[in-house]
Amino acid sequence: MKKYTTLNLPPTILLQNEKPQAWEDPTASFSIKTVPDFWFEDVVYLYAIDLFNAGFFWQAHEVWEKKWNFFKNFHPEYADWIQSLIQVGAGMYHCRLNNTQGYQSCVDKALNHAKAYQNQKILMGVHVEDWLETLEKQKDQEGVETYPLIVLQD
């Protein structure tokens, strides 16, 4: 799995029945005020992808929420994209907790948000059509044997 930042990952992945706890987010000192066209320089966005791909779904969700709070005010045309990533992170966390209903609900919401971008080939490094196919496959599953990865296009 390719890592997109040099930032350290948290020491442990949240497991079943563990509540999300405060963790030291290494992106706290980075600006969330980045322009979506320069996603490849956006340490906060890239770190959330690193977290997600390493199975730190709740933490990825938390980092993306920081981006979403900025985007909804200053780049609203990208807010639904970030919201879709937030929902996938929350959904995978629910899946890990064996909460099928929460998982399916979050993935369904993620898919609905991401569909707004189906006419774009690549958005913030993600191949949109591939990502939509991944979410479609995920949404009706009761569990996940392998979690999806977010692979960014160079």
N, C-alpha and C positions, 0 to 999 in steps of 0.2 A: 504494500500500500504506500503510495506516494504521500509525503507530508508536504504541505504548502508553506509552512512557517517553521521557524526554529524555536518557537515557544514550547515550553514543557507542558505535557499533558498532566491532568490531575493524577494523584497517586493511586486512586481506586475508582472503579466503575460502580455506580449504584446498583445494588442487587435487589431482589425481591424483598419487600417490606421495609426497605430503607427509605427514609424520607430524604428528599433533596436537601442538602445542607449548604450552608454558606461555604464557599471555597474561594480561594484567592485567585481571582481572574487576572491573568497576566496582561490582558488587553486593557485594563482599567486606565493605563497611562496613554493609550493610543487614542487618537481622535476618531470619533464615529462620523465626523462630518466629511465624508469622502464622496466623490462623484461616482455614480454607478459605472460610467464608462471606463473608469480606472480601477476596476475591481481587482485587477492583478497586483495593485499596490496597496490594497486595503487589508491590513493585517487583521483587523477585527473579523471581517468576512471570511478570510482564509483560515483563521484560527478556528472559527466555528465549524468549518468544513473538516479541518483536522480532528476536532473533537468528535464530530458525527461519525467520520470514517473509522475512528478508533473505538466506537461504541459508547462514548460519553454523551448520550443523547440528551439528557436533561441539561447538561452544561452547554451543549451546542444551542439548544433551545433558548437558554438564558442569554447567550452572547448575541444570537440573531435578534432577540427582542430589542437589544440596544440599537441595532441597526434599523429595525423597523420603526422604532420611536422617532428616529431622525428622518427616515425616508418618508413616512406618512405626512410629515410637515414640509419637507423640502424637495423630495423626489417622489411625489405620490404615484407617478406612473410605474414605479418599481416596488411600491409597498406590498402589493399582492404577491409578488414573487418572494419577497422576504417572508411574508406571512405563510406562504406554502412551505418554506423550509422550516419555520418554527413549528408548524403543525406536524410535519414529518418527524422532527425531533421528539415532540411530545408523544406522537403515536408509537414510535419505536420504544420509548420509555415505558408506555403502557403495555406494549407487547411483552417486554421483559418482565413485567409484573403479572403476566397472564391475565390482563384485563382486556379481553377480546373486544368488548363493546367500546371501550375508550380508544383502543388501537384503531379499530375500523372507522370510528367517528372522526378521529384526527386525520387519518390518511384520506378519507373522503373529502374533508375540508381542504386538505393540502392539494388534492387533485383539482377541486373546484377553483382554488386560487391560481394554480399553475396553468389551468386551461386558458386563462386570459392572455397567455403569451404563446399559444400554440402556433401562431403565424410567424414567430421568430425562430431562426435556426439555432442561434447560440445566444444565451442571455447570461451575463455575468459569469462567463466561462462554462456554463452548463449547456449541453446539447439538449434543447427543450423537448424534441420529439422522443428521444431516448428516455428522458426523465419522466415524461408523461406515461410512456409504456411501462416503466418500472413501477410507477404509482398505481397504474391500472392492475398490474399483476398482484400488487401487495394488498389492494383494498378489500378484497373478499376473503383473504386468507384468515384462518382462525389463529394462526401462529406463524412464526417466521423461522425457517431453518437457517437461512443466511440473510443477514441484514443487508440492505442496499448500500452501495457506496456512491459518493458523489465524485465523479471524475471530471476534472476541469480540462477544457480544450486549451492547447497552447496557442 
